[in-house]
């Protein structure tokens, strides 16, 4: 009996050791790599033992991630002796992150955090101070961030979150979209007025009230308007920047407290009153909206330019045997009457999110070394463009020189590139510290944005919208999560997004305006003015200190 009990204890010890190896700790294990200590063709010094870490990347389809990282994982393990485990969930990332904190179960690296969320993890001692590790092991990070490095430091001069999707890339994000044939018919304008856009969409819907399957069509449709992004874009058409109006003294006013806010709400309501607005615009997810758009039930959309591209000709050229290259949508600027300049695409050069290394990391310096590589131009290309030298790759090493694969390049230029195949090379899958500005050779992370001057439709897109892009870094301000204002802001945003949807769907412009005015009073009582004051204060501090 004693013998069996001893064996039982040995078994338990073995299980605990195995479990410990899998317990979210940076692992350097396995047999020594044959190229250990040598620098590979990407500039990475191969470690003796495999560097393994996991990171949480937010809300994505786990099956898609598994499929699209397979080839890149094999490549990184063979060529770099690095193994990255990307963890995603189909649930809301905020809920998941809160659950991680509550359960004390989270990976070594987390990306997609706001500066306020970084502060929360730091205050709970779950995010580690990266300052010393960067000083010792990450010269590329310091070099690339340059003078902006100080913008990422907390009040004590410490760095806890590295930027992701950072840098200034002057390509548009948002636009109005219309069929190419209609754009040609009206003279190929770069920008049209909001009223002209309404009249064009109304005219098209009147001519084709049902699609080829007998389904009702809509002049305007959107996806996920409940998140509120549509109002910021439209506010830009009325001359505001990222949802705020700035006066001559640098004071910021939320769009709902402006006359322009009433006008943009009534503009959307006009589509509703005349029966031209897709009633599911507030609740459509992208796949639902894509199905409507690809079935030609939608004539216009306002939002990300790639939506009409992905849901339009990328589907039609595969499914319609009579498809012609001119059967696509074109992206144009949108501006309200009397407005001098529209501001549709805000850019935050210090990054749309942050990446932290958590206290679960056993060897943070090893992770930092890999992230330092990811900051390099070659690292940025590999993680942005995917595995090279494969049949489906977009780039490769030919006779000692890194070049684009001409066949893939021509497919991109001619709008025939198969993105699903490209994704299998891991393109963009490991966006942990992605730099989206221009690299030294004038290329960028977004592989399909590297041929804009050669692809006709991309030239049209960029030429039409180049004046609507603006640097919004100084005003990209989030309230710290430990500040009571953060809770107020979240509640207020929910009130606005819910309330404005009711105003947009009102039966008359008078009712829409009444709902709007009532909502404005409600959110100001809830503390919107306090948020405006806070953001104005921080904005003015940045104007003074961020030079």
ZAMARGU-4260 file (C-alpha; in steps of 0.2 Angstrom, whole numbers, plus 5000, padded with zeros to 4 digits):
<rodrens>
0) 5000/5000/5000 | 5014/5012/5005 | 5022/5008/4988 | 5007/5012/4978 | 5004/5028/4988
5) 5022/5033/4984 | 5019/5030/4966 | 5003/5041/4967 | 5013/5055/4974 | 5026/5054/4961
10) 5012/5054/4948 | 5005/5070/4956 | 5022/5078/4956 | 5024/5074/4937 | 5007/5081/4933
15) 5010/5097/4943 | 5027/5099/4934 | 5018/5097/4917 | 5004/5109/4922 | 5017/5122/4927
20) 5025/5121/4910 | 5009/5126/4903 | 5004/5139/4915 | 5005/5155/4905 | 5024/5156/4908
25) 5037/5160/4895 | 5045/5144/4890 | 5062/5141/4884 | 5063/5123/4881 | 5066/5108/4869
30) 5082/5102/4860 | 5095/5115/4855 | 5091/5123/4838 | 5105/5119/4825 | 5107/5137/4821
35) 5107/5143/4839 | 5117/5159/4840 | 5117/5163/4822 | 5108/5178/4814 | 5095/5173/4801
40) 5091/5182/4785 | 5079/5193/4794 | 5091/5199/4807 | 5085/5188/4821 | 5098/5179/4832
45) 5091/5162/4834 | 5090/5157/4853 | 5097/5140/4858 | 5080/5134/4865 | 5063/5138/4859
50) 5056/5154/4865 | 5037/5151/4868 | 5024/5164/4874 | 5005/5166/4872 | 4996/5182/4869
55) 4978/5188/4870 | 4972/5197/4854 | 4954/5200/4858 | 4938/5195/4849 | 4940/5185/4833
60) 4935/5168/4826 | 4946/5155/4834 | 4945/5143/4819 | 4950/5157/4807 | 4965/5161/4818
65) 4971/5143/4819 | 4969/5141/4801 | 4978/5157/4796 | 4993/5155/4809 | 4997/5137/4805
70) 5010/5141/4791 | 5017/5156/4800 | 5019/5146/4816 | 5029/5132/4807 | 5040/5145/4799
75) 5044/5155/4815 | 5048/5138/4824 | 5059/5132/4810 | 5068/5149/4806 | 5067/5158/4822
80) 5065/5145/4836 | 5050/5155/4842 | 5033/5148/4846 | 5018/5161/4848 | 5001/5155/4854
85) 4988/5167/4849 | 4973/5167/4860 | 4956/5174/4854 | 4938/5173/4860 | 4921/5176/4852
90) 4915/5185/4867 | 4917/5204/4871 | 4935/5207/4874 | 4931/5219/4889 | 4921/5205/4897
95) 4935/5193/4894 | 4948/5204/4901 | 4938/5207/4917 | 4936/5188/4919 | 4955/5186/4917
100) 4958/5198/4931 | 4945/5190/4942 | 4952/5173/4939 | 4970/5177/4939 | 4971/5167/4923
105) 4979/5177/4908 | 4993/5175/4896 | 5010/5183/4896 | 5006/5196/4883 | 4990/5205/4880
110) 4987/5217/4865 | 4972/5228/4860 | 4972/5238/4877 | 4967/5256/4878 | 4979/5267/4888
115) 4966/5267/4902 | 4966/5248/4902 | 4985/5248/4903 | 4984/5259/4919 | 4971/5247/4926
120) 4982/5232/4924 | 4997/5242/4930 | 4988/5247/4946 | 4984/5229/4950 | 5002/5224/4947
125) 4997/5213/4933 | 5007/5223/4920 | 5026/5224/4922 | 5037/5239/4920 | 5045/5238/4903
130) 5057/5252/4905 | 5072/5243/4911 | 5070/5229/4899 | 5068/5241/4884 | 5084/5250/4890
135) 5094/5234/4891 | 5087/5223/4877 | 5077/5234/4865 | 5088/5247/4855 | 5076/5246/4840
140) 5061/5251/4850 | 5070/5266/4857 | 5076/5271/4840 | 5060/5269/4831 | 5049/5278/4844
145) 5062/5292/4845 | 5056/5308/4852 | 5038/5301/4854 | 5045/5288/4867 | 5040/5300/4881
150) 5022/5300/4876 | 5020/5282/4882 | 5027/5285/4899 | 5016/5286/4914 | 5018/5301/4927
155) 5033/5292/4935 | 5042/5291/4919 | 5039/5272/4917 | 5033/5262/4902 | 5020/5249/4904
160) 5012/5248/4887 | 5020/5247/4869 | 5010/5254/4855 | 5001/5244/4842 | 4996/5250/4825
165) 5006/5266/4827 | 5014/5278/4815 | 5006/5290/4802 | 5000/5282/4786 | 4991/5295/4776
170) 4978/5284/4768 | 4960/5286/4771 | 4949/5275/4782 | 4931/5282/4780 | 4921/5288/4765
175) 4904/5289/4756 | 4902/5275/4743 | 4893/5274/4727 | 4893/5263/4711 | 4907/5267/4699
180) 4896/5269/4685 | 4886/5282/4694 | 4902/5291/4699 | 4907/5292/4681 | 4890/5298/4676
185) 4890/5313/4688 | 4908/5318/4682 | 4919/5309/4694 | 4919/5322/4708 | 4931/5320/4723
190) 4918/5326/4735 | 4900/5328/4735 | 4888/5337/4747 | 4877/5327/4759 | 4862/5333/4749
195) 4868/5328/4733 | 4872/5311/4740 | 4855/5309/4747 | 4847/5313/4730 | 4858/5301/4721
200) 4854/5287/4732 | 4836/5291/4732 | 4836/5291/4713 | 4845/5274/4711 | 4833/5266/4724
205) 4818/5273/4715 | 4824/5265/4698 | 4828/5248/4706 | 4816/5246/4721 | 4819/5227/4722
210) 4835/5217/4717 | 4836/5202/4705 | 4828/5191/4718 | 4813/5202/4721 | 4820/5208/4738
215) 4818/5226/4744 | 4832/5238/4741 | 4838/5252/4752 | 4846/5269/4747 | 4857/5268/4763
220) 4863/5254/4774 | 4876/5252/4787 | 4883/5239/4799 | 4884/5240/4818 | 4879/5258/4819
225) 4874/5255/4837 | 4893/5257/4841 | 4892/5276/4836 | 4906/5277/4823 | 4893/5283/4810
230) 4890/5299/4820 | 4909/5303/4821 | 4911/5301/4802 | 4896/5311/4798 | 4902/5324/4811
235) 4917/5325/4800 | 4907/5329/4785 | 4900/5344/4795 | 4918/5350/4799 | 4921/5342/4816
240) 4936/5331/4820 | 4933/5314/4827 | 4917/5319/4835 | 4923/5335/4843 | 4922/5354/4839
245) 4936/5365/4844 | 4934/5384/4847 | 4948/5397/4845 | 4954/5394/4863 | 4956/5376/4861
250) 4940/5371/4870 | 4933/5354/4865 | 4914/5351/4863 | 4906/5335/4860 | 4896/5334/4843
255) 4879/5331/4853 | 4882/5348/4860 | 4884/5357/4843 | 4871/5363/4830 | 4880/5351/4818
260) 4875/5337/4829 | 4856/5341/4826 | 4859/5343/4807 | 4868/5326/4805 | 4855/5317/4815
265) 4841/5325/4804 | 4851/5320/4789 | 4850/5302/4793 | 4832/5303/4799 | 4828/5310/4781
270) 4832/5293/4774 | 4821/5285/4787 | 4806/5296/4784 | 4807/5293/4766 | 4808/5274/4768
275) 4826/5274/4761 | 4836/5268/4776 | 4839/5249/4780 | 4830/5247/4797 | 4844/5234/4802
280) 4858/5247/4800 | 4860/5248/4819 | 4861/5229/4822 | 4868/5221/4806 | 4885/5213/4809
285) 4897/5214/4795 | 4892/5197/4788 | 4874/5201/4788 | 4877/5218/4780 | 4889/5209/4767
290) 4875/5197/4762 | 4863/5212/4758 | 4877/5222/4749 | 4883/5208/4738 | 4865/5204/4734
295) 4863/5222/4727 | 4850/5227/4740 | 4861/5242/4745 | 4865/5258/4735 | 4875/5268/4747
300) 4885/5267/4763 | 4895/5278/4774 | 4909/5271/4784 | 4925/5261/4781 | 4930/5261/4762
305) 4935/5243/4762 | 4917/5237/4767 | 4910/5241/4750 | 4925/5233/4742 | 4925/5217/4752
310) 4906/5215/4751 | 4905/5221/4733 | 4917/5216/4718 | 4927/5204/4728 | 4911/5193/4729
315) 4904/5198/4712 | 4920/5193/4702 | 4919/5176/4710 | 4900/5173/4708 | 4894/5183/4693
320) 4901/5175/4677 | 4896/5191/4668 | 4906/5202/4680 | 4916/5217/4673 | 4930/5227/4681
325) 4919/5243/4681 | 4906/5234/4692 | 4913/5240/4708 | 4910/5254/4721 | 4921/5270/4722
330) 4925/5280/4738 | 4922/5299/4738 | 4922/5313/4751 | 4906/5319/4759 | 4904/5337/4765
335) 4889/5346/4771 | 4883/5362/4762 | 4893/5378/4769 | 4907/5367/4776 | 4925/5372/4771
340) 4933/5356/4775 | 4928/5338/4779 | 4938/5328/4791 | 4933/5309/4789 | 4948/5299/4794
345) 4957/5303/4810 | 4974/5296/4813 | 4982/5292/4830 | 5001/5291/4827 | 5004/5284/4845
350) 4994/5269/4841 | 4976/5263/4841 | 4980/5252/4856 | 4993/5246/4868 | 5002/5229/4872
355) 5008/5224/4889 | 5018/5210/4896 | 5010/5203/4911 | 5017/5196/4928 | 5014/5179/4921
360) 5030/5180/4910 | 5044/5170/4917 | 5057/5178/4905 | 5051/5195/4900 | 5068/5200/4893
365) 5066/5186/4880 | 5049/5192/4875 | 5055/5210/4874 | 5069/5204/4862 | 5056/5197/4850
370) 5046/5213/4851 | 5061/5223/4847 | 5063/5212/4832 | 5045/5215/4828 | 5049/5234/4828
375) 5062/5232/4815 | 5057/5235/4797 | 5061/5217/4792 | 5051/5211/4808 | 5037/5222/4803
380) 5036/5216/4785 | 5036/5198/4791 | 5022/5200/4803 | 5012/5211/4791 | 5015/5202/4775
385) 5016/5184/4780 | 5027/5170/4776 | 5038/5173/4761 | 5044/5161/4747 | 5028/5151/4746
390) 5017/5149/4731 | 5004/5160/4739 | 5016/5172/4746 | 5016/5191/4741 | 5035/5193/4744
395) 5050/5183/4744 | 5069/5182/4742 | 5075/5181/4724 | 5094/5180/4721 | 5098/5187/4738
400) 5085/5202/4736 | 5069/5204/4744 | 5055/5208/4731 | 5037/5207/4728 | 5030/5192/4719
405) 5025/5199/4703 | 5010/5188/4700 | 5002/5192/4717 | 5007/5211/4715 | 4997/5211/4698
410) 4982/5202/4706 | 4982/5216/4719 | 4984/5230/4706 | 4970/5223/4696 | 4958/5219/4710
415) 4959/5200/4708 | 4970/5196/4723 | 4963/5181/4733 | 4964/5188/4751 | 4958/5171/4759
420) 4974/5163/4751 | 4985/5177/4757 | 4978/5176/4775 | 4985/5158/4775 | 5003/5165/4775
425) 4999/5173/4792 | 4997/5191/4785 | 4994/5203/4800 | 4990/5188/4812 | 5003/5193/4824
430) 5000/5212/4825 | 5007/5214/4842 | 5017/5230/4840 | 5013/5234/4822 | 5020/5250/4814
435) 5009/5256/4800 | 5019/5271/4795 | 5031/5272/4780 | 5046/5261/4782 | 5064/5266/4776
440) 5060/5259/4759 | 5043/5267/4757 | 5034/5251/4760 | 5021/5249/4774 | 5013/5235/4785
445) 4997/5235/4775 | 5004/5224/4760 | 4989/5229/4749 | 4992/5248/4752 | 5010/5247/4744
450) 5004/5249/4726 | 4992/5263/4727 | 4999/5273/4712 | 4998/5258/4701 | 4980/5252/4704
455) 4967/5263/4696 | 4954/5261/4709 | 4966/5264/4723 | 4972/5280/4714 | 4954/5286/4714
460) 4951/5282/4732 | 4967/5291/4738 | 4965/5306/4727 | 4947/5308/4732 | 4950/5307/4750
465) 4967/5313/4753 | 4961/5330/4760 | 4949/5322/4773 | 4963/5313/4782 | 4970/5322/4798
470) 4982/5319/4813 | 4971/5317/4828 | 4985/5311/4840 | 4983/5326/4852 | 4965/5323/4854
475) 4965/5304/4856 | 4961/5305/4874 | 4955/5291/4885 | 4949/5293/4903 | 4959/5282/4916
480) 4948/5268/4921 | 4951/5272/4940 | 4944/5289/4937 | 4925/5290/4941 | 4923/5299/4924
485) 4927/5283/4915 | 4911/5275/4921 | 4901/5291/4917 | 4909/5291/4900 | 4904/5273/4896
490) 4886/5276/4902 | 4885/5292/4892 | 4891/5284/4876 | 4878/5270/4879 | 4864/5283/4881
495) 4870/5293/4866 | 4871/5278/4854 | 4854/5271/4860 | 4846/5288/4860 | 4852/5294/4843
500) 4846/5278/4835 | 4829/5282/4841 | 4830/5300/4834 | 4836/5293/4817 | 4822/5281/4817
505) 4809/5294/4821 | 4794/5296/4810 | 4797/5315/4807 | 4811/5328/4807 | 4802/5337/4821
510) 4801/5321/4832 | 4819/5317/4828 | 4824/5335/4834 | 4814/5333/4850 | 4822/5316/4854
515) 4839/5324/4851 | 4836/5339/4862 | 4830/5328/4876 | 4844/5317/4874 | 4857/5331/4875
520) 4849/5337/4891 | 4850/5320/4898 | 4868/5316/4894 | 4874/5333/4900 | 4865/5330/4917
525) 4874/5313/4917 | 4891/5322/4916 | 4895/5325/4898 | 4901/5343/4901 | 4914/5336/4914
530) 4921/5324/4901 | 4922/5339/4889 | 4932/5348/4902 | 4943/5334/4906 | 4948/5331/4887
535) 4950/5350/4885 | 4962/5350/4899 | 4972/5335/4893 | 4972/5342/4875 | 4979/5359/4881
540) 4993/5350/4891 | 4998/5340/4876 | 4998/5355/4865 | 5011/5362/4878 | 5021/5347/4882
545) 5021/5336/4866 | 5032/5345/4854
</rodrens>
